[in-house]
Amino acid sequence: MQLSSTTSGKAGSNPMGEGAPIVYVVDDDISVREALEALIRESGWQPRVFGSAQEFLSHSRTATPSCLVLDVSLPDLNGLDLQQQLASTRNDMPIIFITGYGDVPMTVRAMKAGAIEFLTKPFGDEALLDTIRDAIQRSTTALGQEAELQLLQKRYASLSTREREVMALVVTGLMNKQVGGKLGISEITVKAHRGQVMRKMGATSLADLVNIAAKLGSSCGN
């Protein structure tokens, strides 16, 4: 980085609007935090800077596109261990590692665990900004997919037990008569249930319903 800054570097500063993407920074070097805070703010994102992993973990989560710029060497929980801890809960927040030193095993471990970049200090501002832009786009996509899945799960929960049974069979390609034979109900009844399924799930065609079932995964048909 080739920056200087007079910003305070306090955690949780919010000079941007609430809707702007958030770039979290965890680094125990205050000069790095201040420089990155200024760079992030000037680029139109919300900076959130922390001096340790524990400070970051105590910060409340928001459903806003975000990424994490994370130093490997930290005073408590190191960056790689923090990455592992976040793996199951923050898959919508890509991680960009930064470090004053690095080796191949460290880089491989970080990338295998899902990091999108591993930058060694000193690095150029544009290299970091390009990576952050990519990370924010990935986060936006992930949040959109998560919101869509939650909506589909809510719709699926509104189906009756019989409607779920009909849906599970219909999406396999069975005709109404075949579905009725498997469930022991009339073809007319299957047709009625199928219509309800299409309406409740917001499906406009069989192909659309099949796609919805695929997104729901194992929850469909249980």
C-alpha positions in Angstrom: 0.0 0.0 0.0 1.2 3.5 -0.8 -1.2 5.5 1.4 -1.1 7.9 4.3 -4.2 8.8 6.3 -5.3 10.9 9.2 -8.4 8.9 10.0 -8.9 7.5 13.4 -9.2 3.8 12.5 -11.9 3.2 15.1 -14.0 0.1 14.7 -17.5 0.6 13.5 -17.1 4.0 11.8 -19.8 4.5 9.3 -19.3 7.6 7.0 -21.3 6.0 4.1 -24.9 5.3 3.8 -26.3 2.1 5.3 -26.9 0.6 2.0 -23.3 0.7 0.8 -21.3 -2.5 0.8 -19.1 -3.1 3.8 -15.4 -3.9 3.7 -14.2 -5.3 7.0 -10.5 -5.1 7.9 -8.9 -7.1 10.6 -5.2 -6.1 11.1 -3.3 -5.5 14.3 -1.2 -2.7 12.7 -3.0 0.6 13.3 -1.2 2.3 10.3 -2.5 -0.4 8.0 -6.0 -0.1 9.4 -6.0 3.7 9.0 -4.7 3.5 5.4 -7.2 0.9 4.4 -10.0 2.7 6.1 -9.3 5.8 4.0 -8.9 3.9 0.8 -12.1 2.0 1.3 -14.1 5.1 2.2 -12.7 7.0 -0.8 -13.8 4.1 -3.0 -17.5 4.4 -1.9 -17.7 1.5 0.5 -18.2 1.4 4.3 -15.1 0.6 6.2 -15.2 -1.5 9.4 -11.8 -1.9 11.0 -10.7 -4.1 13.9 -7.4 -4.8 15.6 -8.1 -8.5 16.4 -10.3 -11.4 15.4 -12.2 -11.3 18.7 -13.2 -7.6 18.1 -14.4 -8.6 14.6 -16.4 -11.6 16.0 -18.1 -9.5 18.5 -19.4 -7.1 15.8 -23.0 -7.8 14.8 -23.7 -9.1 11.3 -25.8 -7.2 8.7 -27.4 -8.5 5.5 -25.3 -6.2 3.3 -22.8 -7.2 0.6 -19.5 -7.4 2.2 -16.0 -8.8 2.2 -13.2 -9.3 4.8 -9.6 -8.0 4.3 -7.8 -10.2 6.8 -4.3 -10.2 8.1 -2.8 -13.7 8.7 -0.8 -12.8 11.8 -3.1 -11.6 14.6 -2.6 -11.3 18.4 -5.3 -13.8 19.4 -7.0 -16.0 16.8 -4.9 -15.9 13.6 -6.4 -15.2 10.2 -6.4 -18.8 9.0 -8.2 -20.0 12.1 -10.7 -17.2 11.8 -11.3 -18.1 8.2 -12.1 -21.7 9.4 -14.4 -20.4 12.1 -16.3 -18.3 9.6 -16.6 -21.0 6.9 -20.0 -22.3 8.0 -21.6 -19.0 8.9 -20.4 -16.3 6.6 -20.2 -17.9 3.1 -21.7 -14.6 1.7 -18.5 -12.7 2.9 -15.5 -13.5 0.7 -12.1 -13.2 2.4 -9.0 -11.4 1.0 -5.8 -12.3 2.9 -3.0 -9.8 3.4 0.3 -10.5 5.1 3.7 -9.1 5.6 5.1 -12.6 5.0 3.8 -15.6 3.4 4.8 -19.0 2.1 3.3 -21.6 -0.3 1.7 -23.9 2.3 0.0 -20.9 4.0 -1.3 -19.6 0.7 -2.5 -23.0 -0.4 -4.4 -23.5 2.9 -6.1 -20.1 2.6 -7.1 -20.6 -1.0 -8.3 -24.2 -0.5 -10.5 -22.9 2.4 -12.1 -20.4 0.0 -10.1 -17.2 0.1 -10.3 -15.3 -3.2 -6.9 -13.7 -2.9 -3.7 -13.7 -0.9 -1.7 -10.5 -1.1 1.7 -9.9 0.3 2.6 -6.5 1.7 3.4 -4.1 0.2 0.8 -4.4 -2.5 -0.6 -1.9 -4.9 -3.9 -0.1 -4.0 -5.4 -1.1 -7.4 -4.6 -4.7 -6.9 -6.5 -4.6 -3.6 -9.4 -2.5 -4.9 -9.9 -4.8 -7.9 -10.1 -7.8 -5.6 -12.5 -6.0 -3.3 -14.8 -5.2 -6.2 -14.8 -8.9 -7.2 -15.5 -9.9 -3.6 -18.4 -7.5 -3.3 -19.9 -8.8 -6.5 -19.6 -12.3 -5.2 -21.2 -11.3 -1.9 -24.1 -9.6 -3.7 -24.7 -12.7 -5.7 -24.6 -15.0 -2.6 -27.0 -12.8 -0.6 -29.4 -12.7 -3.6 -29.3 -16.5 -3.8 -29.8 -16.8 0.0 -32.8 -14.5 -0.1 -34.3 -16.4 -3.0 -33.8 -19.7 -1.2 -35.4 -18.4 2.0 -38.4 -17.3 0.0 -38.7 -20.7 -1.7 -38.4 -22.5 1.6 -41.2 -20.3 3.0 -43.4 -21.1 0.0 -42.6 -24.8 0.3 -43.5 -24.7 4.0 -47.0 -23.4 3.0 -47.7 -26.6 1.0 -49.8 -29.4 2.6 -48.4 -32.8 3.1 -50.3 -34.1 0.0 -49.1 -31.1 -2.1 -45.5 -31.9 -1.2 -46.0 -35.5 -2.2 -47.5 -34.5 -5.5 -44.7 -31.9 -6.1 -42.0 -34.5 -5.4 -43.5 -36.9 -8.0 -44.4 -34.3 -10.6 -40.8 -32.9 -10.8 -39.5 -36.4 -11.6 -41.5 -36.2 -14.9 -44.4 -38.4 -14.0 -47.8 -37.7 -15.6 -50.8 -36.9 -13.4 -52.2 -40.4 -13.9 -48.9 -41.9 -12.8 -48.8 -39.7 -9.8 -52.3 -40.6 -8.8 -51.5 -44.3 -9.1 -48.5 -44.0 -6.8 -50.5 -41.9 -4.2 -53.7 -43.8 -4.6 -55.8 -40.8 -5.6 -57.6 -39.8 -8.7 -56.0 -38.0 -11.7 -58.5 -35.1 -11.2 -57.3 -34.8 -7.5 -53.7 -34.8 -8.6 -54.4 -32.1 -11.1 -56.0 -30.0 -8.4 -53.1 -30.4 -6.1 -50.7 -29.7 -8.9 -52.4 -26.5 -9.6 -52.1 -25.5 -5.9 -48.5 -26.4 -5.9 -47.8 -24.3 -9.0 -49.6 -21.3 -7.5 -48.1 -21.5 -4.0 -44.6 -22.0 -5.3 -44.9 -19.2 -7.8 -44.0 -21.5 -10.7 -45.2 -20.6 -14.2 -44.3 -24.0 -15.9 -43.2 -27.5 -15.1 -39.6 -26.5 -16.0 -39.9 -23.7 -13.5 -41.1 -26.0 -10.8 -38.3 -28.5 -11.5 -35.8 -25.7 -11.2 -37.4 -24.6 -7.9 -37.2 -28.2 -6.6 -33.5 -28.3 -7.5 -32.8 -25.1 -5.6 -34.7 -26.5 -2.6 -32.6 -29.6 -2.7 -33.2 -32.2 0.0 -36.0 -30.2 1.7 -38.2 -31.0 -1.3 -39.9 -34.3 -0.9 -39.3 -34.8 2.9 
